[in-house]
């Protein structure tokens, strides 16, 4: 059975003291929420990772980063390597978020190289794909998602694919208050799983975790997470308040 993975992407929010307060609240509120089939990940900004790791020790909350360089080290000003992330306790890393594609010019090839670097060094990549509103209205959402999926997974070995998490995030639903209907989300998730089956076989396809991301809130989480091919959520704004984040975590049907 695939695990449910709920990851909170804090984006560029929370200075250090604010991060400390939120991590403390998350840990305090976690209680017995986290079941064996559930993984909860938080992805604070780089400046808060070390403090978050110290506060999370002994808990069942995993730590992730929001981005990572394709390089090991060297003259790459402003970049953060896998070694740096692992040194502060990260086990997950978000790659190819639509905001990085849009504002930082990242493409499938770069995201692919980052994913390979993460996998080779024991980090689980959460690889984001998704169409814009214009692409959806043109009726090419499935084509766009297929192209992105093939690009970001190019050359990733069958032995590694089950260590990859795919996050489908329709760009038109991120931070807009709009979200795909459960049926729309399920349609694309099923399509992604079918594409993975074509690339890697049915067995691998059944085991790959596919998250939904795009204005996930406590109010819509249950309907989204009830879909058969949706294995969790990549949560944006709602993860910045402990109560709303845990409400989303609780929304996954037993």
C-alpha positions, 0 to 999 in steps of 0.5 A: 500500500502506498503511504500518504505523504502530506508536505508543507511548503512554507515558501518564502515565509517565516523568519527564524523566530517565527519558524521556531514558533511554528515548528514548536506548535506543529510538534505540540499539536501532532499528538497521535495523528501520524499513523504508520501509513502517513508521512508528514514533511515540513519544508521551511526556508533554508535559514530555518532548517537547522533550528527546525531539525533540532526541534523535530528530533524524536518526532515523526515529522520529516524535514525537507528543503524547497530546492537544491543545486544540481552541483555537489559544491563549488563556485555557485553563489547562492546555491545550496547542495545536497550535502548541506541539506543532509547536514541539517537533517533533510530527507526530502527536497521539493524540485521544480516547483512552478514558481521556480519554473516561472520566476527562476527559469528552471526547465525539465532538464535542470530539474531532472539533473537535480532529481538524479543528484538527490536520489544518488545521495539519499534524498527523496525528491518531490518533483512538481509538474503541472499545466497553466490555465492557458494550457488547460483551456486549450485542452492540452493539460494531459500533453503538458503533464506527460511532456514534463513527466518524461523530461524530469524522469529522463534516465532515472532508473527503474530501481529508483523510481519508487523513491520519487514523489510526483506532485501534480500542481495545476499552476492556475490553482497555486495561491489563487484560491482556485483549485482543481475539482476532485474529479479534475485532480483524479483525472490527471493523477490517473493519467500520470500513473498510467504514464509511469506504468508505460515508462516503468511497468505496472508494479512501479506505477502502483507504488509511486506516490503522487501528491496534489498541490494547488490551494489545498485547504482544510475545507477541500482536503477530504474530497481531494484525498479521497480520490484513488490515485491521490496519495497526499498533498503538497500544501502551501499557505495552509501549512503556515498555521499549525491548526490548518495543516493538521486539519489537512493531515486528518482529512485523509480517509482511513 
